[in-house]
Amino acid sequence: MDWVLFGVFVLLMLCGVPLGVALGLAGTAVIAATSLGVMSVPISVYTGIAKYPLLAIPVFVLAGLIFERAGVARSIVNFAASLVGRRHGGLAITAILVCMILGGISGSGPADSAAVAAIMLPAMTRAGYPKPYSASLIAAGGATGILIPPSIAFIIYSLLVPQATVPALFAAGIVPGILAGCTLIAVGVWLAKRHGFGAHDDGEPVPPPWSSFRDALWGLAAPVIILGGMRSGWFTPTEAAVVAAFYGFFVGTIVYRALTWKDIFEVLAEAAEIAAVILIVVALASVFAWASSTLGTFDRLAHAMIGSGASEAAVLLGITALLLVAGMFLDAISIYFIFLPLLVPIALHYNWNLVWFGIVITMNLAIGQFTPPMAVNLMVTCRMAQIPIESTLPWVVWFVLGMAGMLLAVTFVPEIALWLPRTLGYLN
């Protein structure tokens, strides 16, 4: 039945069936063909989403959209520009910095990419940056959104791997996320200088640092409130999402006065739509995960990999290569549900820290967000730049290589990820 499970899934994918539906139907087909019991399908769907931590996902999505519509992104762009100043490649640095800051609010790579692209693409085009370069840069920067907490990906991972708590994952993602952003800045500036992009940027005056900081302070305070509140024990990650959403409403309606009642309705509707898509994929993927777990499919695959005689380092590199390829075609949530039942037993066999392992997996998925052909961040930025995704290949490959180098550093030096959660007391 193992071949039936994966065969039906691959066949449905080739037929153009949406990913979540393909996972659900593949699991249902195997359940119906065996004695597992058809009633396990609705039970798996329900139990897949009836988890308290999942409440954080729609609320974090809502918070990210509120901050985007409230004009927070623009104020942060002005503040970042005031820090960077007018220099060669300055707008490239600004774009990545803003992506990293917004990542501490929305927890979503595509949302970050869309918010930053709306503001930075026109400015970078005026300054002489080619649109394919700008789209690649912003898509790569947006990928830090699932590493820098709060991260929707970490919440999903913690549900599937209970040994890794959300606070520990959030703390572990901070240093790798910042280092990944710094790596992307270095690559972006190197490319800009090599090709003469943005030698004088757009020629517009640099915003005054103090006034731009004052305007951006409300947005900059959001990650501090979210992470500080969780660290102090004032609220859980799920409650932190609610605090972030209400804080965003306050900033958008009272401080910036940019959100009208019409805007609020549109934000609520869009957040509901995005969250529904995520949770439907989670629910349907739960059927696939339950079927494969019950059949013992991934246990057999895990034992085969462990018994192959390969060294621990070779197994780890093989997992990294597998996830990098999978990330080019599948979204992060589906990859978690498909591969974690296989990978967690391997990690336990080698006694790998599951918090560090979650960071390594998520970094792989972050790279997949801007690696063609199914690069969701790159699709967003290319659509906004009105260019074909193929035109970004000469540029995006450099950002992929840079991020892959940082991934290898975190993979073979686990303390890069584990130092902060240990210091904060989330790990023994």
DONUZA-491052 format. One record per residue: residue in three letters; y, z, x negated of N, C-alpha, C in turn. Coordinates in steps of 0.02 Angstrom, whole numbers, padded with zeros to 5 digits, always signed. Example, Ala and Ser with C-alpha at 12.3 -4.5 7.8 and 13.67 -1.06 7.14 Angstrom:
<pts>
ALA-00284+00390-00660-00225+00390-00615-00165+00390-00660SER-00112+00354-00642-00053+00357-00684+00002+00394-00645
</pts>
This chain:
<pts>
MET-00061+00000-00040+00000+00000+00000+00064+00000-00042ASP+00056+00016-00107+00115+00016-00150+00147-00053-00153TRP+00105-00104-00160+00131-00173-00164+00161-00194-00097VAL+00133-00170-00042+00161-00187+00023+00232-00158+00030LEU+00240-00095+00008+00305-00062+00013+00358-00101-00025PHE+00345-00116-00088+00395-00151-00128+00398-00226-00111GLY+00342-00255-00091+00341-00325-00072+00384-00339-00011VAL+00377-00296+00041+00418-00305+00101+00491-00295+00085PHE+00506-00246+00043+00576-00233+00025+00607-00293-00011VAL+00572-00319-00061+00598-00377-00099+00604-00438-00054LEU+00555-00450-00011+00557-00507+00034+00617-00503+00081LEU+00629-00445+00109+00686-00436+00154+00752-00446+00117MET+00756-00422+00055+00816-00431+00015+00829-00505+00002LEU+00775-00543-00014+00782-00615-00027+00803-00652+00036CYS+00786-00624+00094+00805-00656+00158+00876-00638+00179GLY+00910-00598+00139+00979-00580+00154+00987-00521+00200VAL+00935-00482+00211+00939-00423+00253+00981-00370+00217PRO+01027-00336+00251+01066-00283+00219+01021-00232+00184LEU+01045-00205+00129+01005-00163+00086+00975-00103+00122GLY+01017-00066+00159+00993-00007+00193+00939-00024+00244VAL+00949-00079+00281+00901-00101+00331+00835-00121+00297ALA+00840-00155+00240+00780-00175+00203+00740-00115+00181LEU+00773-00063+00157+00738-00002+00137+00703+00031+00197GLY+00740+00036+00252+00711+00067+00312+00652+00029+00340LEU+00658-00037+00343+00604-00078+00370+00543-00078+00325ALA+00554-00079+00259+00497-00077+00213+00458-00012+00221GLY+00494+00044+00225+00460+00107+00236+00425+00111+00303THR+00457+00084+00355+00427+00084+00422+00365+00041+00424ALA+00366-00017+00390+00308-00061+00389+00247-00027+00359VAL+00258+00010+00304+00202+00045+00272+00177+00102+00316ILE+00224+00138+00346+00204+00194+00390+00164+00168+00449ALA+00186+00112+00478+00150+00083+00535+00081+00057+00516ALA+00073+00034+00454+00010+00004+00432-00040+00056+00408THR-00018+00119+00403-00063+00172+00380-00068+00226+00435SER-00098+00280+00416-00106+00336+00464-00053+00390+00454LEU+00005+00370+00428+00056+00420+00414+00091+00444+00478GLY+00087+00404+00532+00117+00426+00595+00185+00395+00605VAL+00191+00355+00659+00254+00320+00672+00311+00368+00685MET+00296+00427+00713+00349+00475+00728+00383+00502+00666SER+00353+00491+00608+00385+00513+00546+00448+00472+00531VAL+00454+00413+00561+00513+00371+00549+00577+00404+00576PRO+00580+00420+00641+00641+00453+00665+00652+00521+00634ILE+00597+00556+00618+00605+00622+00586+00636+00614+00517SER+00614+00563+00479+00642+00551+00412+00716+00531+00417VAL+00732+00490+00467+00802+00469+00476+00846+00530+00489TYR+00822+00574+00533+00862+00633+00550+00868+00681+00491THR+00811+00697+00460+00813+00745+00405+00851+00717+00345GLY+00854+00650+00340+00890+00620+00284+00964+00633+00284ILE+00993+00641+00344+01065+00652+00348+01083+00721+00376ALA+01034+00759+00399+01048+00825+00426+01050+00877+00370LYS+01096+00865+00323+01103+00910+00266+01176+00929+00260TYR+01188+00994+00253+01256+01020+00252+01300+00988+00199PRO+01277+00980+00136+01321+00951+00085+01345+00880+00101LEU+01306+00843+00143+01327+00775+00160+01392+00774+00201LEU+01409+00830+00232+01472+00833+00269+01532+00818+00224ALA+01524+00831+00159+01579+00820+00112+01596+00746+00104ILE+01547+00702+00114+01558+00631+00100+01611+00601+00146PRO+01603+00604+00214+01655+00574+00255+01723+00606+00246VAL+01725+00671+00230+01789+00705+00223+01823+00685+00157PHE+01784+00678+00103+01813+00655+00040+01838+00582+00047VAL+01800+00541+00084+01823+00473+00097+01889+00474+00134LEU+01894+00517+00185+01956+00524+00223+02013+00547+00178ALA+02000+00596+00135+02053+00622+00091+02078+00567+00044GLY+02032+00527+00016+02052+00473-00028+02095+00422+00007LEU+02078+00403+00068+02117+00355+00106+02186+00382+00124ILE+02189+00447+00140+02253+00478+00157+02300+00475+00097PHE+02275+00495+00039+02317+00494-00021+02339+00424-00039GLU+02295+00375-00027+02314+00306-00041+02370+00283+00005ARG+02364+00296+00070+02415+00274+00118+02479+00315+00112ALA+02475+00375+00087+02534+00418+00084+02581+00400+00026GLY+02562+00353-00015+02604+00332-00071+02593+00373-00134VAL+02540+00413-00135+02526+00454-00194+02509+00410-00254ALA+02472+00356-00242+02453+00312-00297+02514+00284-00332ARG+02564+00263-00294+02624+00234-00325+02661+00286-00366SER+02666+00348-00340+02702+00400-00377+02665+00416-00442ILE+02598+00415-00440+02559+00429-00501+02566+00371-00550VAL+02570+00309-00525+02582+00252-00569+02648+00260-00606ASN+02701+00279-00570+02766+00288-00601+02764+00343-00654PHE+02728+00397-00639+02724+00452-00688+02685+00430-00750ALA+02629+00395-00739+02590+00371-00796+02631+00322-00838ALA+02669+00279-00805+02711+00231-00841+02765+00266-00882SER+02791+00322-00855+02841+00359-00892+02812+00391-00955LEU+02749+00409-00952+02716+00439-01011+02699+00386-01063VAL+02675+00328-01039+02654+00275-01085+02713+00240-01116GLY+02765+00227-01074+02824+00192-01099+02812+00117-01105ARG+02862+00083-01131+02856+00010-01141+02826-00002-01210ARG+02764-00023-01211+02730-00038-01274+02679-00092-01261HIS+02653-00120-01314+02604-00173-01308+02541-00147-01272GLY+02525-00177-01215+02468-00155-01176+02481-00093-01135GLY+02545-00075-01126+02562-00014-01090+02538-00014-01018LEU+02542-00070-00984+02520-00072-00914+02444-00064-00910ALA+02408-00088-00959+02335-00079-00960+02318-00005-00966ILE+02354+00031-01009+02343+00103-01016+02360+00138-00951THR+02415+00119-00920+02436+00150-00858+02384+00141-00803ALA+02356+00080-00798+02307+00066-00746+02246+00111-00753ILE+02220+00119-00814+02161+00162-00824+02177+00235-00810LEU+02235+00258-00833+02254+00328-00821+02259+00343-00747VAL+02288+00297-00709+02294+00307-00637+02225+00308-00604CYS+02181+00264-00626+02112+00263-00600+02078+00331-00611MET+02088+00360-00670+02057+00423-00686+02085+00480-00643ILE+02151+00479-00632+02182+00531-00591+02160+00525-00518LEU+02160+00464-00493+02139+00454-00423+02065+00470-00414GLY+02026+00462-00468+01955+00480-00465+01945+00553-00450GLY+01996+00594-00468+01993+00665-00453+02014+00682-00383ILE+02026+00630-00342+02045+00641-00272+01995+00610-00225SER+01977+00546-00236+01937+00510-00188+01862+00515-00201GLY+01841+00516-00265+01770+00517-00281+01734+00452-00269SER+01772+00398-00259+01743+00332-00243+01771+00279-00289GLY+01727+00242-00323+01749+00189-00368+01784+00132-00331PRO+01756+00104-00278+01790+00050-00242+01857+00071-00213ALA+01863+00133-00188+01927+00156-00161+01979+00160-00216ASP+01960+00187-00274+02005+00189-00331+02029+00119-00351SER+01981+00074-00357+01996+00006-00378+02045-00028-00330ALA+02034-00018-00266+02077-00050-00216+02148-00021-00219ALA+02154+00045-00225+02219+00077-00225+02260+00057-00287VAL+02227+00057-00345+02262+00040-00407+02278-00035-00410ALA+02231-00077-00387+02243-00149-00389+02302-00169-00346ALA+02310-00136-00289+02365-00154-00244+02433-00145-00278ILE+02437-00097-00323+02501-00083-00356+02506-00116-00424MET+02452-00113-00463+02455-00135-00533+02446-00210-00542LEU+02407-00243-00499+02396-00315-00508+02461-00355-00508PRO+02506-00346-00459+02569-00384-00461+02610-00370-00524ALA+02614-00306-00544+02653-00288-00604+02623-00319-00667MET+02557-00317-00673+02524-00344-00732+02530-00420-00734THR+02528-00452-00676+02535-00525-00674+02605-00545-00696ARG+02656-00507-00673+02725-00522-00694+02734-00513-00769ALA+02696-00467-00798+02702-00453-00870+02662-00501-00913GLY+02626-00548-00882+02590-00598-00920+02517-00584-00931TYR+02489-00532-00900+02418-00520-00904+02381-00568-00858PRO+02331-00603-00882+02292-00647-00838+02257-00607-00783LYS+02254-00635-00724+02223-00599-00668+02150-00580-00682PRO+02110-00624-00713+02041-00603-00727+02037-00542-00772TYR+02082-00538-00822+02083-00480-00866+02103-00417-00826SER+02155-00422-00786+02179-00365-00748+02127-00341-00698ALA+02094-00388-00664+02043-00370-00615+01984-00335-00650SER+01965-00358-00709+01910-00327-00746+01929-00257-00769LEU+01990-00250-00794+02014-00185-00819+02015-00133-00763ILE+02044-00151-00706+02050-00103-00650+01982-00087-00621ALA+01938-00137-00616+01870-00124-00590+01833-00075-00635ALA+01840-00084-00701+01807-00039-00748+01837+00031-00744GLY+01904+00035-00739+01936+00100-00732+01916+00135-00668GLY+01909+00097-00614+01888+00127-00551+01819+00158-00554ALA+01777+00133-00599+01709+00161-00606+01709+00233-00629THR+01763+00255-00661+01767+00326-00682+01772+00371-00620GLY+01786+00342-00562+01792+00382-00501+01728+00417-00480ILE+01670+00391-00500+01608+00425-00482+01584+00473-00537LEU+01622+00477-00591+01607+00525-00644+01653+00585-00643ILE+01717+00572-00631+01767+00626-00629+01765+00657-00559PRO+01751+00722-00554+01744+00753-00488+01810+00755-00449PRO+01804+00757-00382+01743+00759-00342+01710+00690-00340SER+01644+00688-00340+01607+00625-00342+01556+00623-00286ILE+01561+00571-00245+01513+00562-00191+01443+00552-00220ALA+01439+00517-00276+01373+00505-00308+01340+00570-00328PHE+01379+00618-00355+01350+00682-00376+01325+00722-00315ILE+01359+00716-00260+01337+00752-00200+01269+00725-00177ILE+01261+00659-00177+01197+00629-00158+01142+00650-00207TYR+01158+00649-00271+01109+00668-00322+01086+00740-00312SER+01133+00785-00297+01115+00856-00288+01069+00866-00228LEU+01075+00823-00177+01031+00828-00119+00959+00809-00137LEU+00952+00759-00180+00886+00735-00199+00856+00775-00257VAL+00898+00808-00295+00875+00848-00352+00906+00918-00344PRO+00876+00962-00304+00906+01027-00290+00918+01070-00352GLN+00881+01057-00406+00891+01097-00467+00960+01086-00497ALA+00993+01031-00480+01060+01016-00505+01111+01030-00450THR+01150+01082-00458+01198+01101-00406+01261+01058-00411VAL+01297+01053-00356+01359+01013-00355+01411+01040-00404PRO+01425+01106-00406+01474+01130-00456+01455+01113-00528ALA+01390+01120-00544+01368+01104-00612+01377+01030-00627LEU+01361+00987-00580+01369+00915-00589+01443+00897-00595PHE+01485+00927-00553+01557+00913-00557+01584+00932-00625ALA+01565+00991-00650+01589+01013-00716+01562+00968-00771ALA+01498+00948-00765+01467+00906-00817+01498+00836-00819GLY+01526+00812-00765+01553+00745-00763+01623+00738-00792ILE+01658+00795-00802+01728+00791-00822+01736+00761-00892VAL+01702+00789-00942+01710+00765-01011+01685+00693-01019PRO+01624+00676-00995+01603+00606-01000+01650+00558-00963GLY+01677+00580-00905+01723+00538-00868+01787+00525-00907ILE+01814+00577-00938+01875+00569-00978+01862+00526-01039LEU+01806+00538-01073+01789+00498-01132+01778+00425-01113ALA+01746+00413-01055+01735+00345-01033+01802+00311-01020GLY+01849+00347-00988+01916+00319-00976+01952+00303-01041CYS+01947+00348-01090+01979+00336-01155+01949+00275-01190THR+01883+00267-01183+01850+00208-01212+01876+00144-01180LEU+01883+00145-01114+01908+00086-01079+01980+00071-01098ILE+02020+00123-01109+02089+00113-01132+02089+00079-01200ALA+02046+00102-01246+02043+00073-01312+02023-00001-01309VAL+01973-00017-01268+01952-00087-01260+02007-00128-01229GLY+02039-00101-01177+02092-00139-01143+02151-00153-01188VAL+02172-00104-01228+02228-00115-01274+02209-00163-01329TRP+02148-00157-01355+02124-00204-01407+02125-00276-01382LEU+02102-00287-01321+02102-00355-01293+02174-00379-01282ALA+02217-00334-01258+02286-00354-01246+02321-00374-01310LYS+02311-00335-01363+02343-00352-01427+02312-00414-01459ARG+02247-00421-01451+02213-00478-01481+02237-00544-01450HIS+02250-00543-01385+02269-00604-01350+02344-00607-01333GLY+02381-00557-01354+02453-00558-01343+02475-00545-01272PHE+02434-00508-01234+02452-00492-01165+02500-00432-01164GLY+02551-00436-01121+02595-00378-01109+02630-00355-01171ALA+02653-00402-01213+02688-00382-01274+02751-00342-01257HIS+02783-00359-01201+02842-00322-01179+02833-00297-01108ASP+02773-00301-01082+02758-00283-01013+02808-00316-00966ASP+02827-00284-00911+02866-00320-00861+02941-00315-00872GLY+02963-00280-00924+03034-00277-00937+03072-00230-00891GLU+03038-00199-00843+03072-00153-00798+03084-00087-00834PRO+03138-00051-00816+03153+00012-00850+03097+00063-00839VAL+03085+00103-00890+03034+00155-00886+03060+00211-00841PRO+03019+00233-00792+03041+00287-00748+03056+00350-00788PRO+03108+00388-00769+03122+00451-00804+03063+00499-00798PRO+03041+00528-00853+02980+00570-00851+02985+00629-00802TRP+03042+00666-00803+03045+00725-00761+03045+00709-00687SER+03086+00660-00666+03089+00643-00595+03023+00612-00571SER+02991+00571-00613+02928+00541-00593+02873+00594-00590PHE+02876+00644-00635+02828+00699-00632+02837+00739-00568ARG+02900+00751-00550+02915+00789-00489+02888+00753-00428ASP+02896+00686-00426+02872+00647-00369+02796+00646-00367ALA+02764+00645-00425+02691+00639-00428+02656+00707-00424LEU+02695+00761-00428+02665+00828-00433+02618+00843-00376TRP+02636+00822-00315+02593+00837-00257+02525+00803-00263GLY+02526+00742-00289+02463+00707-00299+02423+00735-00358LEU+02458+00752-00412+02424+00780-00470+02394+00849-00455ALA+02422+00883-00407+02397+00950-00390+02331+00947-00352ALA+02316+00890-00321+02256+00886-00279+02191+00901-00318PRO+02178+00868-00376+02117+00885-00413+02115+00958-00435VAL+02174+00986-00452+02177+01056-00473+02157+01102-00416ILE+02182+01087-00356+02165+01127-00297+02091+01122-00282ILE+02064+01061-00284+01994+01050-00266+01948+01085-00316LEU+01957+01071-00381+01913+01100-00431+01926+01174-00443GLY+01990+01192-00442+02007+01263-00452+01981+01306-00395GLY+01986+01281-00334+01961+01319-00277+01886+01329-00279MET+01849+01277-00301+01776+01285-00308+01759+01333-00365ARG+01795+01327-00421+01781+01370-00478+01795+01443-00461SER+01848+01456-00424+01867+01525-00407+01823+01554-00352GLY+01784+01512-00319+01741+01536-00265+01776+01539-00198TRP+01836+01511-00193+01873+01512-00130+01838+01469-00077PHE+01807+01413-00099+01772+01371-00051+01718+01332-00086THR+01670+01309-00046+01614+01269-00070+01637+01196-00080PRO+01597+01153-00111+01616+01082-00117+01629+01050-00050THR+01590+01067+00001+01601+01038+00067+01667+01062+00096GLU+01681+01126+00089+01745+01153+00113+01803+01125+00073ALA+01790+01111+00008+01843+01082-00034+01864+01014-00007ALA+01817+00976+00020+01833+00911+00048+01881+00919+00108VAL+01868+00969+00149+01911+00981+00207+01981+01002+00183VAL+01984+01046+00133+02048+01067+00105+02086+01007+00078ALA+02051+00963+00043+02084+00903+00016+02112+00859+00071ALA+02074+00850+00125+02098+00808+00181+02160+00837+00214PHE+02159+00903+00227+02217+00934+00259+02277+00935+00211TYR+02264+00945+00147+02317+00942+00098+02348+00872+00097GLY+02305+00821+00100+02331+00752+00103+02373+00739+00164PHE+02351+00764+00222+02391+00757+00283+02459+00789+00275PHE+02460+00848+00245+02523+00884+00234+02569+00844+00189VAL+02542+00820+00133+02583+00782+00085+02608+00717+00117GLY+02564+00682+00153+02583+00618+00182+02633+00623+00239THR+02628+00675+00280+02670+00681+00339+02733+00723+00328ILE+02728+00776+00287+02784+00822+00278+02822+00809+00214VAL+02786+00799+00158+02819+00791+00094+02846+00721+00085TYR+02800+00671+00085+02821+00601+00075+02845+00568+00139ARG+02824+00594+00195+02842+00566+00261+02825+00492+00265ALA+02768+00474+00236+02748+00404+00234+02696+00388+00287LEU+02665+00439+00316+02611+00428+00365+02639+00435+00436THR+02634+00382+00475+02652+00385+00546+02588+00401+00585TRP+02596+00413+00650+02537+00426+00692+02492+00364+00694LYS+02522+00305+00691+02482+00244+00689+02441+00241+00625ASP+02473+00259+00569+02438+00259+00504+02381+00309+00506ILE+02392+00368+00534+02341+00419+00537+02281+00394+00577PHE+02294+00361+00633+02239+00334+00674+02199+00282+00634GLU+02235+00238+00599+02202+00185+00560+02161+00216+00503VAL+02188+00268+00471+02152+00301+00417+02088+00334+00443LEU+02093+00368+00500+02034+00400+00530+01981+00348+00548ALA+02003+00292+00576+01955+00239+00595+01921+00209+00534GLU+01961+00195+00482+01933+00165+00421+01886+00213+00386ALA+01905+00278+00383+01861+00327+00351+01796+00334+00389ALA+01800+00333+00456+01739+00338+00497+01693+00278+00484GLU+01722+00219+00477+01682+00159+00465+01647+00162+00397ILE+01686+00181+00344+01657+00184+00277+01603+00238+00273ALA+01618+00297+00302+01569+00351+00300+01506+00334+00339ALA+01515+00298+00395+01456+00279+00436+01410+00233+00396VAL+01440+00186+00359+01399+00141+00319+01360+00180+00267ILE+01393+00227+00232+01360+00267+00181+01303+00307+00211LEU+01316+00340+00266+01265+00384+00296+01208+00345+00327ILE+01222+00285+00353+01168+00243+00379+01121+00222+00322VAL+01150+00204+00266+01109+00187+00208+01067+00247+00186VAL+01098+00306+00185+01061+00367+00167+01003+00380+00215ALA+01017+00372+00280+00965+00385+00331+00907+00337+00325LEU+00922+00273+00318+00869+00223+00313+00831+00227+00247ALA+00868+00242+00194+00835+00249+00129+00789+00309+00129SER+00803+00359+00171+00759+00418+00175+00690+00399+00200VAL+00685+00348+00244+00620+00325+00268+00580+00295+00210PHE+00613+00254+00170+00581+00224+00111+00558+00279+00063ALA+00602+00328+00050+00586+00381+00003+00527+00423+00028TRP+00527+00438+00094+00473+00479+00121+00406+00441+00117ALA+00407+00377+00134+00345+00337+00132+00318+00333+00061SER+00361+00319+00012+00338+00313-00057+00314+00380-00084SER+00348+00435-00064+00328+00501-00087+00260+00520-00057THR+00250+00506+00007+00188+00524+00040+00129+00484+00012LEU+00142+00421-00003+00089+00378-00031+00074+00395-00105GLY+00120+00430-00137+00111+00446-00207+00127+00388-00253THR+00166+00339-00228+00181+00279-00267+00215+00296-00333PHE+00268+00336-00329+00307+00349-00389+00271+00398-00436ASP+00228+00440-00409+00189+00484-00452+00144+00443-00498ARG+00112+00392-00469+00069+00349-00510+00109+00310-00562LEU+00167+00286-00543+00209+00250-00591+00233+00296-00646ALA+00252+00357-00627+00276+00405-00677+00221+00422-00727HIS+00160+00435-00702+00104+00450-00746+00088+00391-00792ALA+00096+00331-00766+00084+00271-00807+00134+00267-00864MET+00199+00281-00849+00250+00278-00901+00240+00332-00953ILE+00224+00393-00929+00214+00449-00975+00153+00437-01020GLY+00100+00407-00990+00039+00395-01027+00038+00331-01067SER+00095+00297-01070+00097+00233-01106+00096+00241-01181GLY+00109+00302-01206+00109+00313-01277+00176+00302-01310ALA+00227+00283-01270+00293+00271-01298+00326+00338-01315SER+00371+00337-01364+00406+00398-01384+00456+00419-01330GLU+00479+00481-01334+00527+00506-01285+00592+00465-01286ALA+00615+00447-01346+00676+00407-01352+00666+00338-01321ALA+00607+00309-01332+00593+00243-01304+00591+00245-01227VAL+00562+00299-01200+00560+00307-01127+00631+00313-01100LEU+00672+00353-01134+00741+00363-01112+00780+00297-01114LEU+00772+00259-01168+00806+00194-01172+00779+00146-01119GLY+00714+00149-01105+00686+00107-01053+00714+00123-00984ILE+00723+00188-00970+00753+00208-00907+00825+00184-00902THR+00862+00190-00957+00931+00166-00959+00935+00091-00945ALA+00891+00053-00978+00890-00020-00967+00873-00036-00895LEU+00824+00000-00867+00805-00012-00797+00863+00001-00749LEU+00898+00057-00760+00953+00074-00716+01012+00027-00724LEU+01025+00004-00786+01079-00044-00796+01066-00109-00758VAL+01005-00132-00760+00988-00193-00723+00991-00181-00648ALA+00963-00124-00626+00964-00108-00555+01036-00101-00529GLY+01080-00072-00571+01150-00064-00551+01187-00129-00542MET+01161-00183-00572+01193-00248-00563+01178-00278-00495PHE+01129-00252-00460+01109-00282-00396+01110-00233-00337LEU+01106-00167-00350+01101-00119-00296+01158-00069-00300ASP+01174-00038-00244+01226+00014-00244+01196+00080-00267ALA+01240+00128-00283+01219+00190-00314+01173+00230-00268ILE+01189+00235-00204+01149+00276-00158+01078+00249-00154SER+01071+00184-00146+01004+00154-00141+00965+00165-00205ILE+00998+00160-00263+00964+00170-00326+00938+00242-00331TYR+00978+00290-00309+00955+00359-00309+00891+00367-00268PHE+00891+00340-00208+00833+00349-00164+00772+00310-00189ILE+00783+00252-00220+00727+00212-00244+00697+00240-00308PHE+00740+00259-00355+00716+00274-00422+00708+00349-00438LEU+00746+00393-00405+00740+00463-00422+00670+00492-00412PRO+00634+00472-00359+00565+00498-00353+00521+00478-00412LEU+00538+00424-00445+00501+00403-00506+00527+00439-00568LEU+00593+00446-00573+00623+00470-00635+00622+00545-00643VAL+00629+00583-00588+00631+00656-00594+00566+00684-00622PRO+00506+00662-00600+00445+00687-00633+00442+00672-00707ILE+00468+00614-00727+00470+00599-00799+00516+00647-00835ALA+00575+00660-00805+00623+00707-00836+00592+00777-00841LEU+00556+00798-00790+00525+00864-00792+00470+00867-00845HIS+00433+00812-00853+00380+00810-00904+00408+00820-00973TYR+00466+00788-00987+00496+00794-01053+00544+00854-01057ASN+00549+00893-01004+00591+00952-01002+00665+00935-01012TRP+00686+00879-00985+00757+00860-00989+00797+00900-00939ASN+00858+00917-00958+00903+00952-00913+00923+00905-00856LEU+00912+00926-00794+00922+00881-00737+00996+00870-00721VAL+01040+00916-00743+01112+00904-00736+01133+00849-00784TRP+01113+00855-00846+01128+00802-00896+01097+00736-00874PHE+01036+00738-00849+01002+00677-00826+01041+00644-00770GLY+01070+00685-00725+01110+00657-00671+01172+00622-00697ILE+01203+00650-00750+01262+00618-00779+01242+00551-00811VAL+01186+00550-00847+01163+00487-00878+01150+00434-00825ILE+01115+00453-00772+01101+00405-00719+01166+00379-00687THR+01212+00425-00673+01274+00406-00640+01317+00362-00685MET+01316+00374-00751+01353+00330-00797+01324+00260-00795ASN+01258+00255-00790+01227+00189-00783+01252+00154-00720LEU+01256+00191-00665+01277+00163-00602+01352+00146-00603ALA+01391+00185-00641+01462+00169-00648+01471+00102-00683ILE+01430+00089-00734+01434+00024-00768+01415-00032-00719GLY+01365-00019-00677+01345-00069-00628+01399-00087-00578GLN+01447-00041-00567+01501-00054-00519+01548-00110-00542PHE+01548-00125-00607+01592-00180-00629+01553-00232-00670THR+01487-00233-00662+01445-00283-00697+01419-00334-00646PRO+01439-00398-00652+01415-00449-00604+01338-00454-00607PRO+01305-00477-00553+01337-00513-00497+01357-00470-00437MET+01328-00409-00429+01341-00370-00369+01389-00312-00385ALA+01439-00324-00425+01485-00272-00447+01535-00257-00392VAL+01526-00200-00358+01567-00187-00299+01640-00178-00317ASN+01655-00142-00372+01725-00134-00392+01757-00200-00410LEU+01719-00241-00446+01745-00306-00467+01756-00352-00407MET+01712-00347-00357+01722-00386-00296+01788-00368-00263VAL+01803-00303-00261+01865-00280-00230+01925-00307-00267THR+01926-00299-00333+01985-00320-00371+01992-00396-00373CYS+01936-00432-00376+01940-00505-00376+01965-00531-00308ARG+01944-00499-00255+01967-00519-00189+02043-00508-00183MET+02067-00452-00209+02138-00438-00205+02178-00483-00252ALA+02148-00503-00308+02182-00549-00355+02173-00622-00335GLN+02130-00634-00285+02115-00702-00261+02089-00747-00317ILE+02039-00722-00352+02008-00760-00406+01932-00755-00397PRO+01894-00804-00423+01821-00799-00420+01795-00748-00470ILE+01741-00714-00453+01715-00661-00496+01690-00690-00563GLU+01670-00755-00563+01646-00785-00626+01701-00787-00679SER+01764-00791-00657+01818-00797-00706+01828-00733-00747THR+01799-00677-00724+01808-00614-00759+01757-00603-00815LEU+01705-00645-00818+01650-00633-00865+01673-00626-00938PRO+01719-00669-00963+01739-00662-01034+01773-00595-01049TRP+01801-00563-00998+01837-00500-01007+01793-00439-00991VAL+01757-00443-00936+01721-00384-00913+01665-00365-00961VAL+01638-00415-00999+01583-00400-01045+01605-00349-01098TRP+01669-00351-01118+01693-00304-01169+01698-00233-01141PHE+01718-00228-01078+01721-00162-01047+01651-00134-01035VAL+01604-00177-01019+01534-00155-01011+01507-00129-01077LEU+01521-00165-01132+01497-00143-01197+01528-00076-01217GLY+01593-00069-01204+01626-00006-01221+01598+00052-01182MET+01588+00043-01117+01560+00097-01075+01487+00111-01094ALA+01450+00058-01113+01380+00068-01133+01376+00109-01197GLY+01424+00099-01242+01426+00139-01303+01436+00213-01288MET+01480+00229-01241+01491+00298-01221+01430+00326-01185LEU+01396+00283-01146+01334+00304-01113+01281+00325-01164LEU+01274+00286-01218+01225+00304-01270+01244+00370-01304ALA+01309+00381-01313+01331+00444-01344+01311+00503-01300VAL+01323+00498-01235+01305+00553-01189+01229+00560-01185THR+01194+00504-01188+01121+00505-01183+01090+00543-01241PHE+01114+00531-01302+01082+00561-01361+01118+00623-01387VAL+01175+00639-01357+01210+00702-01372+01224+00738-01306PRO+01173+00769-01277+01180+00799-01210+01236+00850-01203GLU+01255+00883-01259+01306+00935-01255+01374+00906-01234ILE+01384+00841-01241+01446+00811-01217+01454+00825-01143ALA+01399+00822-01106+01401+00835-01034+01389+00908-01018LEU+01349+00943-01057+01326+01010-01038+01371+01066-01064TRP+01416+01051-01112+01457+01104-01140+01500+01138-01087LEU+01535+01099-01046+01581+01128-00998+01546+01168-00943PRO+01492+01141-00911+01458+01183-00861+01428+01247-00890ARG+01406+01244-00953+01381+01305-00985+01438+01355-00996THR+01495+01330-01018+01552+01373-01030+01576+01406-00966LEU+01572+01369-00910+01594+01395-00846+01542+01438-00811GLY+01482+01442-00840+01431+01484-00812+01387+01452-00759TYR+01389+01385-00754+01348+01351-00704+01278+01337-00730LEU+01269+01343-00796+01203+01332-00827+01187+01391-00871ASN+01123+01404-00880+01102+01458-00925+01106+01436-00997
</pts>
